[in-house]
Amino acid sequence: MPVENKDTVRIESSTEKAKTRSKAIEISDLTKEYPMGLFKKKVRALDHVSMVIHEGEIFGFLGPNGAGKTTTLKIILDLNRPTSGTVTILGRDHRDLLVREELGYLPERPYFYEYLTASEFLIFYARLFGLKGAQARAKVNSLLERVRLEEAKDLPLRKFSKGMLQRIGIAQALINDPKLVILDEPMSGLDPIGRREVRDLILQLKQEGKTIFFSSHIISDVEVICDRVAILHRGKVMAEGGIDDLLQMPNVVREIELKGLCGEGERLLGSYGKVVLETSDRFLIRVMSEADIEHVLDIARKRGAKVVSIIPHKQSLEDLFAQKVIGERG
């Protein structure tokens, strides 16, 4: 029976909508412990992690360094063994060799045979999947065009930029036309153009009906392209659900701008919210509840201050991430 972390936020509406879709990955009660130190004390890297990734969606896996993201991905791929718990991929046990035919994977720090050209590198991987001759060359040319590296097909990989290496790595992950693509930090170290190219490629894969499961530190990119996300911290899932659902949390933040408090804003209103800006004639405070809004407006009226604006401040995925991670640390 899966153990639910009491601090976990789970939003069910997106899951309810997705019930008609098959499960690409189902993780149930996954726990991983490592022996550490002289006395082999057990350290828990994953603590009863449970998630479902549905077919045809882009699922983002967020968490700070050391949260357990890569450990989770390696267990899914059977590159690491769990202490307890189960993983199924496309309806099969994750250890089933037939599952490999449906998977594409790009690790966070891939090793490339840098003396090979882009074409030679992909031909090598095509042969691992049984493609030969004209069939292999056609597949490789198609993938090079897809990741916009056709002009670099005869260039040794040691001359590739970071962004080019990420794209050739994704091409390698697609060589077997997988149903499920798993990417570990695919945007790490890329400049804005490189990140956009990888984002666009992920969106194209979704349009083709593929499932994409990727971890990332780039929260803004995750918010733009993902259907659902999970936030992992200290080996526990702190929040999971659809982007829109997760960000429709209670206590919508509002920013109130006032004029005419004559430098008294912090003293008068600091207990009702977070002061964002204060100058000699302008005061901006961020409040969390309707009651706090009324308190601020009441004080403003009594002091003869002018209310310039009241602006709803939509919670971002980065706000939620900070709330779940930094709040937990505190």
FIVO-813883 format. One record per atom (N, C-alpha, C): residue in one letter; x, y, z. Coordinates in steps of 0.001 Angstrom, whole numbers, padded with zeros to 6 digits. Example, Ala and Ser with C-alpha at 12.3 -4.5 7.8 and 13.67 -1.06 7.14 Angstrom:
2
A  013190  -005690  007800;
A  012300  -004500  007800;
A  013200  -003300  007800;
S  012850  -002250  007080;
S  013670  -001060  007140;
S  012900  000030  007870;
//
This chain:
330
M  000853  -001187  000000;
M  000000  000000  000000;
M  000892  001242  000000;
P  000789  002115  -000996;
P  001647  003291  -001049;
P  001475  004165  000175;
V  002576  004694  000676;
V  002543  005586  001829;
V  002534  007005  001321;
E  001546  007794  001696;
E  001392  009156  001213;
E  002053  010131  002159;
N  002957  010931  001668;
N  003571  011974  002470;
N  002518  013001  002845;
K  002373  013291  004143;
K  001305  014187  004595;
K  001460  015590  004052;
D  002688  015988  003667;
D  002913  017337  003142;
D  002708  017420  001631;
T  002457  016291  001001;
T  002320  016277  -000446;
T  001025  016938  -000871;
V  001113  017771  -001897;
V  -000073  018364  -002499;
V  -000382  017581  -003758;
R  -001565  016994  -003841;
R  -001944  016245  -005032;
R  -003215  016852  -005607;
I  -003161  017244  -006845;
I  -004301  017839  -007518;
I  -004916  016790  -008421;
E  -006159  016465  -008182;
E  -006745  015302  -008831;
E  -007465  015599  -010142;
S  -007846  016856  -010397;
S  -008699  017119  -011548;
S  -008049  016728  -012865;
S  -006757  017024  -013037;
S  -006076  016649  -014275;
S  -005977  015143  -014387;
T  -005755  014466  -013264;
T  -005681  013017  -013275;
T  -007030  012424  -013654;
E  -008098  013013  -013151;
E  -009421  012516  -013494;
E  -009673  012640  -014994;
K  -009249  013763  -015564;
K  -009436  013961  -017003;
K  -008624  012963  -017811;
A  -007497  012535  -017249;
A  -006585  011655  -017993;
A  -006874  010178  -017800;
K  -007935  009846  -017056;
K  -008182  008442  -016738;
K  -008427  007595  -017973;
T  -008933  008210  -019034;
T  -009197  007436  -020248;
T  -007906  007110  -020988;
R  -006798  007763  -020633;
R  -005523  007500  -021291;
R  -004762  006399  -020569;
S  -003969  005675  -021334;
S  -003152  004618  -020750;
S  -001989  005232  -019975;
K  -001423  004444  -019096;
K  -000294  004896  -018279;
K  001011  004541  -018979;
A  001810  005555  -019254;
A  003130  005298  -019829;
A  004085  004796  -018746;
I  004043  005442  -017580;
I  004864  005030  -016440;
I  003994  005080  -015186;
E  004079  004048  -014388;
E  003416  004065  -013086;
E  004446  003678  -012025;
I  004696  004613  -011118;
I  005648  004404  -010023;
I  004854  004283  -008743;
S  005075  003204  -008010;
S  004291  002947  -006807;
S  005199  002661  -005611;
D  005138  003555  -004626;
D  005798  003343  -003328;
D  007301  003076  -003475;
L  007942  003843  -004345;
L  009355  003609  -004658;
L  010255  004167  -003551;
T  011096  003292  -003013;
T  012026  003679  -001953;
T  013422  003182  -002316;
K  014422  004041  -002082;
K  015808  003660  -002325;
K  016663  004100  -001148;
E  017391  003147  -000564;
E  018293  003436  000546;
E  019713  003033  000185;
Y  020677  003845  000623;
Y  022093  003555  000396;
Y  022801  003425  001746;
P  023699  002447  001896;
P  024520  002391  003117;
P  025628  003439  003034;
M  025804  004198  004102;
M  026797  005265  004118;
M  027675  005169  005358;
G  028949  005517  005168;
G  029857  005624  006296;
G  030375  004289  006788;
L  031180  004370  007832;
L  031855  003209  008396;
L  030873  002168  008925;
F  029782  002645  009517;
F  028821  001737  010130;
F  027652  001404  009197;
K  027797  001797  007928;
K  026802  001473  006906;
K  025392  001927  007299;
K  025321  003107  007859;
K  024024  003667  008202;
K  023229  003922  006932;
K  021962  003553  006932;
K  021147  003683  005728;
K  020641  005115  005551;
V  020904  005649  004355;
V  020409  006979  003984;
V  019351  006791  002911;
R  018204  007400  003110;
R  017082  007218  002187;
R  017111  008286  001100;
A  017369  007874  -000136;
A  017402  008799  -001274;
A  016018  009021  -001857;
L  015182  007984  -001834;
L  013796  008090  -002273;
L  012908  007539  -001171;
D  011822  008264  -000893;
D  010984  007918  000253;
D  009536  007722  -000187;
H  009189  006486  -000574;
H  007815  006132  -000943;
H  007266  007045  -002049;
V  007999  007136  -003133;
V  007606  007968  -004268;
V  006566  007235  -005111;
S  005450  007920  -005399;
S  004408  007371  -006264;
S  003992  008442  -007273;
M  003971  008080  -008557;
M  003581  009012  -009628;
M  003011  008215  -010791;
V  002222  008898  -011614;
V  001725  008312  -012857;
V  001982  009306  -013986;
I  002597  008827  -015063;
I  002799  009618  -016278;
I  001940  008977  -017362;
H  001027  009752  -017941;
H  000101  009211  -018925;
H  000678  009311  -020340;
E  000227  008424  -021185;
E  000698  008431  -022571;
E  000296  009733  -023268;
G  001206  010248  -024067;
G  000924  011428  -024876;
G  001104  012755  -024171;
E  001629  012749  -022940;
E  001794  014012  -022234;
E  003278  014334  -022026;
I  003538  015600  -021740;
I  004876  016038  -021339;
I  004842  016211  -019828;
F  005679  015443  -019150;
F  005687  015443  -017690;
F  007031  015975  -017214;
G  006990  017050  -016421;
G  008206  017653  -015895;
G  008500  017197  -014486;
F  009762  016885  -014229;
F  010201  016367  -012936;
F  011156  017389  -012344;
L  010703  018108  -011311;
L  011467  019210  -010734;
L  012023  018850  -009368;
G  013135  019483  -009045;
G  013714  019291  -007722;
G  015110  019866  -007672;
P  015561  020288  -006480;
P  016929  020805  -006346;
P  017943  019680  -006484;
N  019217  020049  -006549;
N  020276  019033  -006594;
N  020175  018131  -005374;
G  020298  016825  -005618;
G  020240  015872  -004520;
G  018839  015476  -004108;
A  017828  015925  -004857;
A  016449  015601  -004484;
A  016103  014144  -004757;
G  016815  013527  -005714;
G  016531  012141  -006065;
G  015990  011962  -007472;
K  016062  012995  -008284;
K  015506  012923  -009651;
K  016250  011889  -010495;
T  017566  012003  -010560;
T  018344  011077  -011391;
T  018243  009654  -010862;
T  018212  009498  -009544;
T  018027  008165  -008962;
T  016710  007552  -009435;
T  015655  008366  -009439;
T  014354  007883  -009908;
T  014424  007449  -011367;
L  015036  008279  -012217;
L  015126  007946  -013640;
L  015934  006670  -013853;
K  017016  006513  -013108;
K  017846  005317  -013274;
K  017121  004049  -012829;
I  016283  004170  -011813;
I  015498  003009  -011397;
I  014453  002674  -012456;
I  013811  003694  -013005;
I  012835  003461  -014080;
I  013484  002689  -015225;
L  014725  003049  -015554;
L  015441  002441  -016676;
L  016160  001153  -016284;
D  016006  000724  -015040;
D  016647  -000488  -014520;
D  018171  -000371  -014546;
L  018683  000855  -014403;
L  020114  001079  -014246;
L  020496  001103  -012773;
N  019482  001133  -011929;
N  019660  001093  -010487;
N  018487  000303  -009915;
R  018693  -000356  -008809;
R  017643  -001196  -008232;
R  017042  -000522  -007003;
P  015720  -000542  -006869;
P  015096  000067  -005696;
P  015199  -000831  -004473;
T  015105  -000231  -003307;
T  015014  -000996  -002072;
T  013637  -001644  -001965;
S  012626  -000897  -002380;
S  011258  -001424  -002418;
S  010447  -000590  -003397;
G  009260  -001089  -003733;
G  008397  -000384  -004664;
G  008433  -001001  -006050;
T  007522  -000547  -006913;
T  007410  -001094  -008266;
T  007333  000007  -009304;
V  007758  -000343  -010520;
V  007663  000553  -011675;
V  007150  -000252  -012858;
T  006133  000263  -013522;
T  005678  -000349  -014772;
T  005806  000679  -015890;
I  006196  000192  -017060;
I  006352  001042  -018239;
I  005504  000458  -019359;
L  004555  001258  -019844;
L  003665  000833  -020927;
L  003008  -000509  -020603;
G  002630  -000662  -019338;
G  001914  -001843  -018911;
G  002778  -003036  -018562;
R  004103  -002914  -018696;
R  005009  -004024  -018369;
R  005919  -003642  -017198;
D  006437  -004666  -016539;
D  007450  -004431  -015517;
D  008653  -003731  -016164;
H  009222  -002747  -015460;
H  010298  -001945  -016049;
H  011549  -002761  -016354;
R  011654  -003966  -015797;
R  012821  -004813  -016064;
R  012639  -005688  -017311;
D  011455  -005684  -017883;
D  011166  -006477  -019078;
D  011998  -005954  -020254;
L  012782  -006824  -020872;
L  013656  -006399  -021970;
L  012872  -005845  -023156;
L  011636  -006294  -023354;
L  010832  -005785  -024468;
L  010520  -004299  -024311;
V  010538  -003815  -023070;
V  010283  -002394  -022817;
V  011343  -001518  -023481;
R  012592  -002031  -023555;
R  013699  -001236  -024115;
R  013429  -000808  -025559;
E  012666  -001609  -026277;
E  012381  -001286  -027669;
E  011488  -000053  -027806;
E  010791  000280  -026735;
E  009846  001404  -026771;
E  010394  002655  -026083;
L  011654  002587  -025622;
L  012232  003683  -024839;
L  013318  004424  -025604;
G  013380  005733  -025367;
G  014525  006536  -025771;
G  015023  007282  -024553;
Y  016343  007397  -024379;
Y  016884  007972  -023145;
Y  018094  008846  -023433;
L  018105  010023  -022830;
L  019272  010910  -022855;
L  019681  011196  -021418;
P  020841  010688  -020967;
P  021286  010958  -019594;
P  021741  012404  -019426;
E  021895  012809  -018170;
E  022312  014187  -017893;
E  023718  014457  -018415;
R  024612  013513  -018232;
R  025992  013680  -018698;
R  026338  012525  -019639;
P  025866  012599  -020865;
P  026129  011488  -021796;
P  027581  011467  -022248;
Y  028067  010272  -022561;
Y  029409  010147  -023127;
Y  029270  009899  -024617;
F  029952  010731  -025396;
F  029910  010596  -026845;
F  031280  010163  -027363;
Y  031256  009332  -028383;
Y  032501  008958  -029061;
Y  032931  010139  -029926;
E  033739  011002  -029329;
E  033975  012312  -029941;
E  034777  012260  -031232;
Y  035432  011138  -031516;
Y  036180  011040  -032770;
Y  035271  010658  -033933;
L  034025  010269  -033650;
L  033066  009940  -034708;
L  032390  011202  -035212;
T  031986  011186  -036469;
T  031152  012269  -036985;
T  029716  012048  -036520;
A  028882  013060  -036719;
A  027477  012941  -036318;
A  026813  011763  -037025;
S  027067  011618  -038314;
S  026468  010507  -039071;
S  026965  009164  -038580;
E  028266  009045  -038346;
E  028827  007781  -037879;
E  028282  007409  -036504;
F  028136  008410  -035659;
F  027622  008189  -034312;
F  026207  007621  -034353;
L  025346  008215  -035175;
L  023959  007748  -035241;
L  023844  006411  -035975;
I  024693  006187  -036968;
I  024710  004885  -037653;
I  025031  003771  -036662;
F  025986  004060  -035767;
F  026367  003083  -034744;
F  025158  002678  -033905;
Y  024378  003673  -033460;
Y  023206  003384  -032637;
Y  022090  002745  -033459;
A  021980  003126  -034725;
A  020963  002509  -035581;
A  021216  001011  -035712;
R  022477  000628  -035814;
R  022819  -000796  -035944;
R  022492  -001572  -034675;
L  022583  -000901  -033521;
L  022209  -001565  -032275;
L  020738  -001972  -032269;
F  019926  -001244  -033027;
F  018504  -001559  -033117;
F  018164  -002340  -034393;
G  019205  -002873  -035048;
G  018962  -003755  -036184;
G  018783  -003070  -037518;
L  019010  -001748  -037575;
L  018894  -001037  -038848;
L  020232  -001105  -039585;
K  020195  -001410  -040877;
K  021421  -001546  -041650;
K  021281  -000879  -043010;
G  022426  -000639  -043633;
G  022474  -000179  -045014;
G  021659  001067  -045273;
A  020887  001031  -046380;
A  020115  002195  -046813;
A  019073  002597  -045771;
Q  018499  001605  -045078;
Q  017501  001906  -044060;
Q  018105  002718  -042914;
A  019305  002322  -042486;
A  019980  003052  -041409;
A  020355  004457  -041855;
R  020891  004579  -043083;
R  021293  005905  -043579;
R  020087  006833  -043706;
A  018960  006302  -044167;
A  017756  007123  -044309;
A  017268  007609  -042948;
K  017306  006709  -041972;
K  016882  007083  -040623;
K  017788  008158  -040038;
V  019085  007988  -040217;
V  020057  008943  -039682;
V  019887  010312  -040342;
N  019751  010329  -041654;
N  019574  011606  -042361;
N  018298  012314  -041908;
S  017245  011536  -041693;
S  015982  012111  -041237;
S  016136  012730  -039849;
L  016836  012041  -038957;
L  017028  012561  -037602;
L  017935  013784  -037583;
L  018993  013767  -038397;
L  019883  014928  -038456;
L  019133  016165  -038938;
E  018252  015956  -039889;
E  017439  017080  -040373;
E  016480  017556  -039290;
R  015948  016609  -038579;
R  014973  016937  -037544;
R  015579  017774  -036423;
V  016810  017462  -036031;
V  017458  018218  -034954;
V  018343  019337  -035511;
R  018184  019610  -036790;
R  018857  020727  -037468;
R  020374  020607  -037411;
L  020857  019409  -037694;
L  022300  019166  -037722;
L  022743  018574  -039060;
E  021894  018687  -040079;
E  022251  018070  -041360;
E  023527  018654  -041957;
E  023790  019936  -041683;
E  025000  020563  -042230;
E  026250  020166  -041438;
A  026045  019572  -040281;
A  027177  019156  -039441;
A  027340  017637  -039439;
K  026734  016951  -040393;
K  026739  015485  -040353;
K  028138  014880  -040484;
D  029055  015594  -041132;
D  030415  015074  -041306;
D  031414  015715  -040346;
L  030900  016422  -039352;
L  031759  017095  -038376;
L  031971  016180  -037170;
P  033242  015994  -036725;
P  033482  015176  -035527;
P  032788  015772  -034304;
L  032301  014928  -033429;
L  031556  015395  -032270;
L  032404  016238  -031328;
R  033722  016084  -031353;
R  034574  016878  -030468;
R  034516  018363  -030833;
K  034011  018680  -032017;
K  033905  020074  -032454;
K  032500  020643  -032244;
F  031631  019852  -031656;
F  030258  020299  -031423;
F  030182  021202  -030196;
S  029273  022175  -030254;
S  028977  023005  -029089;
S  028092  022208  -028128;
K  027883  022767  -026938;
K  027026  022112  -025941;
K  025618  021887  -026499;
G  025068  022911  -027148;
G  023735  022789  -027717;
G  023661  021737  -028807;
M  024685  021665  -029637;
M  024720  020664  -030709;
M  024810  019258  -030128;
L  025587  019108  -029041;
L  025701  017798  -028404;
L  024372  017365  -027796;
Q  023637  018314  -027228;
Q  022327  017971  -026685;
Q  021393  017499  -027801;
R  021462  018166  -028945;
R  020577  017793  -030050;
R  020957  016447  -030650;
I  022266  016166  -030768;
I  022656  014860  -031300;
I  022296  013770  -030286;
G  022337  014117  -028987;
G  021926  013170  -027955;
G  020443  012845  -028046;
I  019627  013857  -028322;
I  018193  013621  -028489;
I  017938  012798  -029754;
A  018699  013070  -030823;
A  018567  012269  -032047;
A  018871  010798  -031755;
Q  019900  010554  -030948;
Q  020234  009184  -030551;
Q  019087  008540  -029784;
A  018416  009345  -028929;
A  017304  008812  -028143;
A  016087  008482  -029000;
L  016052  009022  -030223;
L  014899  008817  -031104;
L  015177  007790  -032199;
I  016349  007186  -032185;
I  016768  006335  -033300;
I  015832  005134  -033483;
N  015218  004667  -032392;
N  014318  003504  -032463;
N  012849  003897  -032518;
D  012571  005197  -032777;
D  011202  005707  -032845;
D  010404  005291  -031604;
P  010858  005682  -030408;
P  010250  005195  -029162;
P  008896  005828  -028871;
K  008092  005118  -028098;
K  006833  005682  -027627;
K  007058  006604  -026434;
L  008100  006298  -025654;
L  008397  007039  -024431;
L  009825  007557  -024483;
V  009989  008870  -024276;
V  011310  009499  -024300;
V  011598  010060  -022910;
I  012713  009629  -022322;
I  013117  010071  -020983;
I  014390  010901  -021117;
L  014336  012134  -020636;
L  015447  013072  -020777;
L  015841  013594  -019394;
D  017095  013450  -019050;
D  017604  013918  -017755;
D  018323  015249  -017949;
E  017707  016324  -017484;
E  018255  017688  -017606;
E  018642  018017  -019057;
P  017704  017947  -020003;
P  018059  018177  -021409;
P  018437  019620  -021725;
M  018082  020577  -020846;
M  018366  021989  -021116;
M  019492  022542  -020264;
S  020119  021676  -019489;
S  021191  022118  -018600;
S  022385  022642  -019402;
G  022846  023845  -019047;
G  024026  024420  -019682;
G  023801  025036  -021039;
L  022553  025076  -021504;
L  022285  025638  -022821;
L  022013  027138  -022732;
D  022364  027853  -023802;
D  022011  029265  -023876;
D  020527  029368  -024256;
P  019948  030590  -024225;
P  018510  030718  -024513;
P  018086  030144  -025863;
I  018935  030277  -026888;
I  018578  029731  -028203;
I  018580  028205  -028157;
G  019590  027630  -027509;
G  019651  026181  -027390;
G  018479  025626  -026605;
R  018081  026321  -025539;
R  016926  025883  -024759;
R  015658  025928  -025590;
R  015531  026964  -026385;
R  014329  027073  -027221;
R  014284  025952  -028255;
E  015424  025614  -028829;
E  015457  024536  -029825;
E  015044  023205  -029200;
V  015534  022939  -027980;
V  015175  021694  -027305;
V  013699  021714  -026925;
R  013201  022864  -026456;
R  011772  022996  -026131;
R  010903  022695  -027338;
D  011262  023300  -028472;
D  010472  023099  -029694;
D  010481  021636  -030114;
L  011617  020983  -029951;
L  011722  019575  -030330;
L  010846  018701  -029427;
I  010827  019013  -028135;
I  009976  018268  -027203;
I  008500  018434  -027571;
L  008117  019646  -027925;
L  006727  019896  -028326;
L  006374  019144  -029616;
Q  007316  019060  -030541;
Q  007087  018291  -031771;
Q  006859  016815  -031452;
L  007637  016288  -030518;
L  007480  014885  -030143;
L  006098  014630  -029557;
K  005609  015573  -028768;
K  004265  015424  -028212;
K  003216  015405  -029322;
Q  003383  016274  -030321;
Q  002430  016316  -031433;
Q  002367  014988  -032174;
E  003444  014237  -032126;
E  003480  012929  -032774;
E  002908  011822  -031883;
G  002444  012198  -030702;
G  001835  011225  -029810;
G  002794  010549  -028853;
K  004031  011008  -028806;
K  004999  010406  -027896;
K  004831  010977  -026483;
T  005267  010211  -025512;
T  005269  010645  -024113;
T  006673  011108  -023761;
I  006779  012275  -023147;
I  008085  012805  -022759;
I  008108  013017  -021257;
F  009084  012404  -020613;
F  009282  012539  -019168;
F  010687  013094  -018971;
F  010790  014322  -018449;
F  012126  014905  -018306;
F  012273  015669  -016998;
S  013493  015630  -016490;
S  013829  016405  -015306;
S  014498  017700  -015752;
S  014381  018723  -014911;
S  014961  020011  -015301;
S  015107  020918  -014086;
H  016093  021834  -014193;
H  016218  022921  -013230;
H  015607  024207  -013801;
I  015293  024214  -015093;
I  014803  025423  -015748;
I  013291  025479  -015586;
I  012841  026076  -014477;
I  011426  026021  -014111;
I  010558  026748  -015127;
S  011042  027855  -015680;
S  010240  028607  -016656;
S  009945  027768  -017892;
D  010906  026970  -018341;
D  010684  026111  -019501;
D  009661  025022  -019184;
V  009761  024465  -017993;
V  008815  023430  -017576;
V  007399  023986  -017560;
E  007245  025195  -017042;
E  005912  025799  -016951;
E  005310  026035  -018326;
V  006151  026348  -019312;
V  005663  026649  -020657;
V  005207  025406  -021393;
I  005946  024296  -021293;
I  005684  023167  -022191;
I  005041  021947  -021542;
C  005037  021857  -020200;
C  004578  020615  -019564;
C  003073  020598  -019340;
D  002487  019414  -019446;
D  001087  019211  -019101;
D  000943  019010  -017594;
R  001835  018203  -017023;
R  001810  017947  -015591;
R  003239  017911  -015059;
V  003360  018123  -013754;
V  004691  018139  -013133;
V  004633  017453  -011773;
A  005807  017092  -011285;
A  005971  016653  -009896;
A  007186  017376  -009340;
I  007095  017799  -008095;
I  008209  018447  -007403;
I  008740  017482  -006351;
L  010016  017135  -006494;
L  010665  016191  -005582;
L  011634  016944  -004681;
H  011584  016647  -003399;
H  012503  017277  -002450;
H  012820  016286  -001345;
R  014125  016074  -001119;
R  014579  015124  -000101;
R  013941  013753  -000283;
G  013801  013374  -001553;
G  013298  012048  -001862;
G  011803  011880  -001770;
K  011069  012951  -001505;
K  009611  012884  -001385;
K  008940  013754  -002440;
V  007797  013308  -002926;
V  007009  014110  -003862;
V  006224  015134  -003048;
M  006563  016410  -003227;
M  005931  017477  -002460;
M  004682  018025  -003141;
A  004607  017897  -004458;
A  003430  018348  -005204;
A  003408  017625  -006538;
E  002215  017317  -007020;
E  002071  016656  -008310;
E  000728  017028  -008903;
G  000699  017306  -010207;
G  -000563  017609  -010865;
G  -000374  018411  -012119;
G  -001501  018828  -012715;
G  -001458  019675  -013897;
G  -000970  021066  -013544;
I  -000302  021716  -014499;
I  000238  023063  -014245;
I  -000863  024015  -013787;
D  -001958  024089  -014552;
D  -003033  025028  -014219;
D  -003640  024704  -012861;
D  -003808  023409  -012584;
D  -004410  023014  -011314;
D  -003518  023362  -010129;
L  -002231  023091  -010261;
L  -001305  023372  -009164;
L  -001221  024863  -008862;
L  -001358  025684  -009890;
L  -001215  027127  -009695;
L  -002519  027802  -009302;
Q  -003616  027037  -009242;
Q  -004880  027580  -008750;
Q  -005010  027263  -007273;
M  -003999  027630  -006532;
M  -003977  027362  -005099;
M  -004760  028440  -004359;
P  -005242  028145  -003141;
P  -005936  029169  -002360;
P  -004987  030303  -001977;
N  -005571  031358  -001423;
N  -004803  032541  -000996;
N  -004080  033202  -002159;
V  -004855  033648  -003150;
V  -004275  034339  -004291;
V  -003605  035623  -003817;
V  -002383  035851  -004257;
V  -001630  037025  -003838;
V  -002131  038257  -004597;
R  -002191  039371  -003896;
R  -002532  040637  -004552;
R  -001512  041695  -004139;
E  -001186  042567  -005077;
E  -000291  043689  -004791;
E  -001111  044970  -004757;
I  -000942  045726  -003677;
I  -001667  046983  -003505;
I  -000668  048127  -003551;
E  -000922  049069  -004465;
E  -000050  050246  -004590;
E  -000770  051458  -004005;
L  -000066  052165  -003112;
L  -000629  053328  -002426;
L  000280  054544  -002610;
K  -000332  055706  -002498;
K  000424  056958  -002475;
K  -000008  057777  -001266;
G  000957  058490  -000672;
G  000620  059432  000383;
G  000754  058911  001796;
L  001545  057859  002009;
L  001750  057361  003375;
L  002937  058035  004066;
C  003655  058857  003320;
C  004722  059682  003891;
C  005765  058866  004663;
G  006194  057771  004095;
G  007252  056980  004695;
G  006838  056135  005881;
E  005537  056075  006164;
E  005062  055296  007313;
E  004553  053914  006920;
G  004670  053580  005660;
G  004065  052347  005170;
G  004506  051106  005897;
E  005819  050945  006065;
E  006344  049733  006708;
E  005830  049595  008132;
R  005832  050687  008872;
R  005382  050652  010267;
R  003895  050341  010371;
L  003103  050933  009484;
L  001660  050794  009572;
L  001144  049475  008998;
L  001783  049016  007923;
L  001198  047907  007156;
L  002054  046649  007102;
G  003260  046713  007651;
G  004176  045576  007524;
G  003648  044279  008095;
S  002760  044348  009050;
S  002228  043126  009668;
S  001155  042454  008821;
Y  000702  043126  007741;
Y  -000374  042574  006912;
Y  000123  041960  005604;
G  001392  042092  005310;
G  001904  041526  004070;
G  003384  041813  003899;
K  003878  041506  002710;
K  005293  041711  002406;
K  005459  043023  001654;
V  006272  043920  002211;
V  006533  045202  001554;
V  007476  044967  000386;
V  007017  045306  -000828;
V  007800  045099  -002040;
V  008604  046349  -002380;
L  008017  047524  -002150;
L  008684  048781  -002516;
L  008149  049898  -001622;
E  009065  050780  -001173;
E  008649  051960  -000415;
E  009561  053120  -000750;
T  008963  054213  -001216;
T  009690  055450  -001480;
T  008976  056575  -000735;
S  009407  057811  -000985;
S  008806  058937  -000280;
S  007335  059141  -000642;
D  006942  058735  -001851;
D  005544  058954  -002247;
D  004840  057702  -002780;
R  005497  056553  -002715;
R  004896  055336  -003267;
R  005165  054158  -002333;
F  004152  053318  -002218;
F  004257  052163  -001339;
F  003574  050972  -002013;
L  004281  049834  -002067;
L  003740  048630  -002701;
L  003844  047475  -001713;
I  002697  046864  -001407;
I  002659  045753  -000454;
I  001961  044555  -001093;
R  002467  043367  -000805;
R  001888  042123  -001323;
R  001175  041414  -000174;
V  -000114  041154  -000356;
V  -000924  040530  000700;
V  -001484  039195  000214;
M  -001872  038334  001172;
M  -002265  036967  000841;
M  -003755  036687  001027;
S  -004486  037525  001763;
S  -005877  037188  002054;
S  -006779  038410  001902;
E  -008090  038137  001770;
E  -009081  039203  001657;
E  -009090  040060  002924;
A  -008909  039403  004073;
A  -008915  040153  005340;
A  -007766  041151  005388;
D  -006579  040725  004912;
D  -005426  041628  004902;
D  -005658  042796  003955;
I  -006324  042540  002838;
I  -006646  043623  001898;
I  -007506  044673  002592;
E  -008520  044219  003314;
E  -009417  045156  004003;
E  -008665  045959  005059;
H  -007764  045316  005796;
H  -006969  046033  006806;
H  -006121  047117  006152;
V  -005453  046766  005028;
V  -004590  047732  004337;
V  -005401  048902  003824;
L  -006553  048609  003192;
L  -007392  049682  002638;
L  -007969  050562  003746;
D  -008325  049969  004868;
D  -008885  050738  005979;
D  -007848  051721  006527;
I  -006610  051249  006704;
I  -005545  052133  007192;
I  -005253  053225  006172;
A  -005240  052854  004879;
A  -004984  053843  003823;
A  -006040  054941  003847;
R  -007308  054569  004006;
R  -008377  055566  004039;
R  -008233  056489  005246;
K  -007940  055918  006411;
K  -007808  056724  007617;
K  -006633  057686  007535;
R  -005594  057310  006783;
R  -004407  058163  006648;
R  -004491  059092  005444;
G  -005591  058994  004722;
G  -005756  059857  003554;
G  -004888  059481  002374;
A  -004430  058227  002338;
A  -003595  057762  001227;
A  -004468  057404  000035;
K  -003894  057501  -001136;
K  -004609  057182  -002374;
K  -004280  055748  -002802;
V  -005324  054986  -003116;
V  -005132  053637  -003636;
V  -004931  053738  -005147;
V  -003721  053434  -005604;
V  -003401  053526  -007034;
V  -003887  052288  -007782;
S  -003648  051116  -007215;
S  -004058  049884  -007903;
S  -004088  048717  -006927;
I  -004915  047724  -007269;
I  -004925  046424  -006587;
I  -004808  045379  -007684;
I  -003664  044705  -007742;
I  -003370  043811  -008865;
I  -003242  042374  -008386;
P  -004070  041458  -008930;
P  -003875  040034  -008599;
P  -002523  039568  -009115;
H  -001821  038811  -008308;
H  -000501  038308  -008682;
H  -000589  036795  -008809;
K  -000651  036311  -010044;
K  -000794  034875  -010273;
K  000452  034131  -009805;
Q  000205  033086  -009074;
Q  001320  032264  -008612;
Q  001982  031573  -009801;
S  003289  031605  -009838;
S  004024  030920  -010900;
S  004512  029570  -010382;
L  004968  028732  -011316;
L  005524  027442  -010918;
L  006770  027645  -010062;
E  007511  028705  -010346;
E  008695  029006  -009540;
E  008300  029357  -008110;
D  007186  030099  -007943;
D  006689  030414  -006600;
D  006342  029129  -005844;
L  005631  028233  -006543;
L  005239  026970  -005911;
L  006468  026139  -005552;
F  007439  026104  -006461;
F  008674  025363  -006217;
F  009377  025905  -004967;
A  009495  027225  -004887;
A  010146  027849  -003726;
A  009373  027557  -002441;
Q  008050  027585  -002547;
Q  007216  027321  -001374;
Q  007439  025904  -000857;
K  007518  024938  -001767;
K  007638  023547  -001359;
K  009074  023174  -000945;
V  010064  023788  -001598;
V  011450  023426  -001318;
V  012050  024300  -000223;
I  012005  025621  -000424;
I  012592  026520  000566;
I  011781  026474  001860;
G  010454  026398  001714;
G  009593  026315  002904;
G  009891  025067  003704;
E  010169  023950  003018;
E  010484  022702  003705;
E  011827  022794  004417;
R  012777  023505  003782;
R  014081  023658  004429;
R  013953  024476  005716;
G  013038  025501  005621;
G  012879  026348  006789;
G  012186  025602  007918;
//
